[in-house]
């Protein structure tokens, strides 16, 4: 059975990833920096030394890549590439700075962009991290970098991913989804994979 590494899983499980992973065909391995969420493996995306090289068939990374400094993004993507099998792929989702900054340009920095289970989320929270969580001492929630769709695609292409596709979701989601394969695949194969892992 193929395995996918659920990076930065938090409290979430396989059924909260993508429809493509949420099947009996995939085995989930949960990975998080916080041992308190009982992951299978503990570590950070810039140091995944407890994940064997080539041992994963896919990676799902939801809202993690923005938590490292800009100069560490390449390190994280190189680690993703390392732990993936030659035919492996990654699915990354993170905030879309382009749509968030449209709100900032309208002077709506502190106005709710949407309401989450954790309460109202403002552009400031999306840009720099959820303020109530940070106030409670959860420094893991701080955002240290950010992406537009074109930037995220080009960064993946520069760090081990030959075939990459992406999608922007504007209001009320303000997020990006990208999928990247280590090997070169056809446009049709890439579209089919995206349809399984994009909302």
KEKE-3310 file (N, C-alpha, C; in steps of 0.2 Angstrom, whole numbers, plus 5000, padded with zeros to 4 digits):
npx = (5004:5003:5011:5007:5014:5008:5011:5014:5002:4994:4979:4973:4967:4967:4955:4953:4961:4964:4952:4958:4968:4960:4956:4954:4966:4977:4990:4991:5004:5007:5015:5022:5028:5024:5024:5013:5001:5001:5008:5014:5027:5039:5045:5053:5049:5061:5070:5069:5075:5071:5064:5065:5075:5067:5056:5042:5027:5020:5017:5007:5005:4998:4996:5009:5021:5022:5027:5040:5056:5060:5073:5073:5064:5068:5076:5066:5058:5068:5070:5057:5057:5068:5063:5053:5048:5055:5044:5036:5025:5020:5008:5003:4996:4993:4992:4986:4994:4992:4978:4975:4982:4975:4964:4971:4976:4964:4963:4958:4964:4962:4949:4937:4941:4936:4926:4932:4932:4939:4936:4934:4944:4957:4965:4978:4980:4981:4992:5003:5000:4989:4983:4976:4981:4995:4996:4992:5004:5007:5019:5022:5013:5016:5018:5031:5035:5028:5017:5013:5003:5011:5024:5025:5024:5035:5045:5044:5047:5060:5066:5067:5055:5047:5035:5022:5007:4995:4982:4972:4962:4951:4942:4930:4941:4955:4967:4980:4983:4995:5002:5015:5026:5040:5045:5044:5028:5013:5003:4990:4990:4994:4983:4973:4978:4978:4964:4960:4966:4964:4953)
npy = (4994:5011:5025:5040:5055:5065:5080:5091:5088:5091:5090:5084:5071:5057:5059:5072:5077:5076:5071:5062:5056:5051:5037:5019:5015:5022:5023:5033:5042:5051:5067:5079:5094:5095:5085:5084:5081:5068:5062:5050:5052:5064:5080:5093:5102:5106:5098:5083:5071:5059:5052:5041:5041:5042:5035:5038:5039:5050:5067:5077:5093:5105:5121:5124:5128:5141:5144:5143:5152:5163:5159:5146:5139:5132:5122:5115:5110:5103:5093:5087:5082:5073:5063:5057:5044:5040:5042:5050:5062:5079:5088:5104:5116:5133:5150:5163:5176:5186:5188:5191:5202:5211:5214:5221:5232:5239:5244:5235:5228:5224:5219:5206:5193:5181:5168:5156:5140:5144:5157:5174:5178:5189:5199:5202:5191:5181:5185:5185:5175:5167:5177:5175:5162:5164:5173:5164:5157:5148:5147:5141:5144:5156:5165:5166:5168:5170:5167:5169:5162:5160:5161:5151:5140:5141:5140:5126:5120:5123:5115:5101:5096:5091:5092:5102:5109:5122:5130:5145:5150:5162:5175:5166:5159:5162:5155:5144:5130:5118:5105:5094:5084:5073:5066:5069:5071:5068:5082:5078:5068:5076:5085:5076:5071:5083:5085:5075:5079:5093:5105)
npz = (5000:4996:5004:5012:5018:5031:5033:5047:5054:5065:5074:5064:5053:5041:5034:5033:5024:5007:4994:4986:4994:5005:5005:5005:4999:5002:5015:5029:5036:5050:5054:5064:5072:5085:5098:5106:5099:5096:5084:5072:5069:5074:5071:5061:5046:5040:5045:5043:5047:5053:5044:5032:5017:5001:5006:5006:4996:4993:4999:5010:5014:5023:5026:5031:5025:5025:5038:5039:5038:5024:5018:5022:5015:5003:5009:5015:5004:4998:5007:5007:4994:4995:5004:4997:4985:4969:4960:4967:4974:4979:4989:4992:5002:5006:5013:5001:4996:4987:4985:4999:5001:4992:5000:5011:5003:5002:5014:5025:5035:5048:5048:5048:5037:5034:5044:5055:5063:5074:5076:5070:5056:5051:5038:5044:5052:5043:5036:5046:5056:5067:5078:5091:5095:5095:5105:5116:5117:5107:5098:5086:5077:5070:5055:5044:5031:5014:4999:4982:4969:4957:4962:4971:4963:4955:4964:4968:4956:4955:4965:4964:4958:4944:4937:4939:4945:4949:4959:4963:4976:4979:4989:4999:5004:5002:4998:4992:4981:4977:4967:4965:4955:4956:4945:4927:4920:4910:4903:4904:4914:4925:4926:4930:4942:4949:4950:4959:4971:4973:4980)
capx = (5000:5007:5011:5008:5016:5004:5016:5010:4995:4990:4974:4969:4968:4967:4949:4953:4966:4961:4948:4963:4971:4955:4953:4958:4972:4983:4991:4993:5009:5006:5021:5021:5033:5021:5022:5006:4996:5002:5010:5018:5034:5040:5050:5051:5050:5067:5074:5065:5080:5068:5060:5070:5075:5063:5051:5035:5025:5017:5017:5002:5007:4993:4998:5016:5027:5023:5029:5048:5059:5061:5079:5072:5059:5072:5078:5060:5057:5073:5068:5051:5060:5072:5059:5048:5051:5056:5038:5032:5022:5018:5002:5005:4991:4995:4988:4987:4996:4989:4971:4975:4985:4970:4961:4976:4976:4958:4963:4954:4969:4959:4942:4937:4941:4931:4925:4934:4930:4943:4933:4935:4951:4958:4971:4984:4981:4983:4999:5008:4999:4983:4985:4975:4985:5001:4995:4992:5010:5009:5023:5022:5008:5019:5020:5038:5035:5022:5018:5008:5003:5017:5030:5025:5025:5042:5050:5044:5051:5067:5069:5066:5048:5047:5028:5019:5001:4992:4976:4971:4955:4950:4937:4932:4946:4962:4973:4983:4984:4999:5004:5021:5029:5047:5046:5040:5022:5010:4998:4983:4991:4994:4977:4970:4980:4975:4957:4960:4969:4962:4946)
capy = (5000:5017:5029:5048:5058:5070:5084:5097:5086:5094:5085:5081:5064:5056:5061:5079:5079:5077:5066:5057:5052:5049:5031:5013:5014:5025:5023:5039:5043:5058:5070:5085:5097:5095:5079:5083:5079:5061:5060:5044:5054:5071:5083:5099:5101:5108:5093:5077:5065:5052:5050:5038:5043:5038:5030:5040:5040:5057:5071:5082:5098:5110:5127:5123:5131:5148:5144:5144:5158:5162:5155:5139:5136:5128:5117:5111:5107:5098:5087:5084:5078:5068:5057:5054:5040:5043:5043:5053:5069:5083:5092:5109:5122:5139:5156:5166:5183:5190:5190:5194:5209:5215:5217:5226:5238:5242:5246:5231:5224:5221:5217:5199:5191:5175:5166:5150:5137:5147:5163:5178:5178:5195:5198:5202:5184:5177:5186:5184:5170:5168:5181:5172:5156:5166:5176:5159:5154:5143:5151:5137:5147:5162:5165:5169:5170:5169:5165:5170:5155:5159:5160:5144:5135:5141:5137:5119:5118:5124:5111:5094:5094:5092:5093:5106:5113:5125:5134:5150:5151:5169:5175:5167:5155:5165:5150:5141:5123:5115:5098:5093:5077:5073:5064:5072:5067:5072:5087:5074:5065:5081:5087:5070:5071:5089:5084:5071:5082:5100:5106)
capz = (5000:4996:5010:5011:5025:5033:5037:5051:5054:5070:5076:5059:5051:5033:5031:5033:5019:5001:4992:4983:5000:5009:5002:5008:4995:5005:5022:5032:5042:5053:5055:5067:5076:5092:5101:5110:5095:5095:5078:5071:5068:5077:5068:5057:5038:5038:5047:5043:5047:5055:5038:5027:5010:4996:5009:5005:4989:4993:5005:5010:5018:5023:5030:5035:5022:5027:5045:5039:5035:5016:5016:5024:5010:4999:5013:5016:4998:4997:5012:5004:4988:4997:5007:4992:4980:4962:4956:4972:4973:4985:4988:4997:5002:5010:5011:4995:4998:4982:4987:5005:5000:4990:5006:5014:4999:5004:5022:5028:5038:5054:5047:5047:5030:5035:5051:5055:5069:5079:5076:5064:5054:5048:5034:5048:5055:5037:5034:5051:5060:5071:5084:5098:5096:5097:5112:5121:5118:5102:5093:5080:5073:5067:5048:5042:5024:5010:4992:4977:4965:4952:4966:4974:4957:4952:4969:4968:4950:4956:4970:4963:4956:4937:4934:4944:4944:4955:4959:4968:4979:4982:4995:5006:5006:5002:4999:4986:4981:4971:4967:4961:4954:4955:4938:4922:4918:4904:4905:4906:4921:4930:4927:4933:4949:4953:4951:4965:4977:4974:4981)
cpx = (5004:5006:5011:5010:5012:5008:5012:5003:4991:4986:4971:4971:4966:4961:4948:4959:4963:4957:4952:4966:4966:4952:4957:4964:4978:4984:4994:4999:5009:5013:5020:5027:5031:5020:5016:5000:4996:5003:5014:5025:5034:5046:5048:5052:5056:5072:5070:5070:5077:5064:5065:5069:5071:5058:5044:5033:5021:5017:5011:5004:5002:4995:5004:5021:5028:5026:5037:5050:5060:5067:5078:5067:5062:5074:5072:5058:5062:5072:5062:5053:5064:5068:5054:5052:5051:5050:5033:5030:5021:5012:5003:4999:4994:4991:4990:4988:4993:4982:4970:4977:4980:4965:4965:4976:4969:4957:4958:4958:4966:4952:4942:4936:4936:4931:4927:4931:4934:4941:4935:4943:4952:4964:4977:4985:4983:4990:5004:5006:4993:4985:4983:4979:4992:5001:4995:4999:5012:5013:5024:5018:5010:5020:5026:5039:5029:5023:5012:5008:5010:5023:5031:5027:5032:5047:5050:5048:5058:5070:5066:5059:5048:5041:5024:5012:4998:4985:4975:4963:4955:4945:4932:4938:4953:4968:4975:4984:4989:5000:5010:5024:5036:5049:5042:5034:5018:5005:4992:4984:4991:4987:4972:4972:4978:4968:4956:4962:4967:4955:4941)
cpy = (5006:5021:5036:5050:5065:5075:5090:5095:5089:5088:5082:5074:5063:5059:5068:5082:5081:5071:5060:5053:5049:5042:5025:5012:5017:5024:5030:5038:5050:5061:5077:5087:5096:5088:5078:5081:5072:5059:5054:5046:5062:5074:5090:5098:5103:5103:5086:5070:5059:5049:5047:5041:5039:5033:5032:5041:5046:5060:5076:5087:5104:5115:5126:5127:5138:5149:5144:5150:5157:5158:5148:5135:5131:5122:5112:5107:5102:5092:5083:5079:5072:5062:5054:5049:5043:5045:5047:5060:5072:5087:5098:5114:5127:5145:5159:5174:5188:5193:5193:5201:5214:5218:5222:5232:5242:5244:5242:5226:5220:5219:5210:5197:5185:5173:5158:5147:5141:5155:5167:5178:5185:5194:5198:5195:5180:5178:5184:5178:5172:5171:5178:5166:5159:5169:5170:5155:5149:5147:5147:5140:5153:5161:5169:5171:5169:5168:5168:5163:5155:5158:5153:5139:5135:5139:5130:5117:5119:5119:5104:5091:5096:5094:5096:5110:5116:5128:5139:5149:5158:5169:5170:5162:5158:5160:5148:5134:5121:5108:5097:5086:5077:5071:5069:5068:5071:5077:5083:5071:5070:5084:5082:5070:5077:5088:5079:5074:5090:5100:5108)
cpz = (5000:5002:5008:5018:5026:5037:5040:5052:5059:5073:5071:5057:5043:5030:5030:5028:5012:4999:4989:4989:5004:5006:5006:5004:4998:5012:5024:5037:5044:5056:5058:5071:5084:5094:5104:5106:5093:5088:5078:5071:5071:5073:5064:5050:5036:5041:5048:5043:5050:5050:5033:5020:5005:4999:5008:4998:4988:4999:5004:5016:5018:5028:5034:5032:5023:5034:5045:5036:5028:5014:5018:5019:5006:5003:5014:5010:4996:5001:5009:4998:4990:5000:5002:4987:4973:4959:4961:4970:4980:4984:4994:4996:5007:5009:5004:4996:4993:4984:4994:5005:4996:4995:5010:5010:5000:5011:5026:5033:5044:5054:5045:5039:5029:5042:5050:5062:5075:5080:5070:5063:5050:5043:5038:5051:5049:5036:5039:5056:5065:5077:5091:5100:5098:5104:5117:5121:5112:5097:5086:5075:5069:5060:5047:5035:5020:5003:4988:4973:4961:4956:4968:4969:4955:4958:4969:4962:4951:4962:4970:4960:4948:4934:4940:4941:4950:4954:4965:4970:4982:4988:4994:5009:5007:5002:4992:4987:4975:4972:4962:4961:4953:4948:4933:4920:4913:4907:4908:4913:4926:4932:4931:4941:4953:4954:4957:4971:4978:4976:4975)
residu = (UNK:UNK:UNK:UNK:UNK:UNK:UNK:UNK:UNK:UNK:UNK:UNK:UNK:UNK:UNK:UNK:UNK:UNK:UNK:UNK:UNK:UNK:UNK:UNK:UNK:UNK:UNK:UNK:UNK:UNK:UNK:UNK:UNK:UNK:UNK:UNK:UNK:UNK:UNK:UNK:UNK:UNK:UNK:UNK:UNK:UNK:UNK:UNK:UNK:UNK:UNK:UNK:UNK:UNK:UNK:UNK:UNK:UNK:UNK:UNK:UNK:UNK:UNK:UNK:UNK:UNK:UNK:UNK:UNK:UNK:UNK:UNK:UNK:UNK:UNK:UNK:UNK:UNK:UNK:UNK:UNK:UNK:UNK:UNK:UNK:UNK:UNK:UNK:UNK:UNK:UNK:UNK:UNK:UNK:UNK:UNK:UNK:UNK:UNK:UNK:UNK:UNK:UNK:UNK:UNK:UNK:UNK:UNK:UNK:UNK:UNK:UNK:UNK:UNK:UNK:UNK:UNK:UNK:UNK:UNK:UNK:UNK:UNK:UNK:UNK:UNK:UNK:UNK:UNK:UNK:UNK:UNK:UNK:UNK:UNK:UNK:UNK:UNK:UNK:UNK:UNK:UNK:UNK:UNK:UNK:UNK:UNK:UNK:UNK:UNK:UNK:UNK:UNK:UNK:UNK:UNK:UNK:UNK:UNK:UNK:UNK:UNK:UNK:UNK:UNK:UNK:UNK:UNK:UNK:UNK:UNK:UNK:UNK:UNK:UNK:UNK:UNK:UNK:UNK:UNK:UNK:UNK:UNK:UNK:UNK:UNK:UNK:UNK:UNK:UNK:UNK:UNK:UNK:UNK:UNK:UNK:UNK:UNK:UNK)
# end
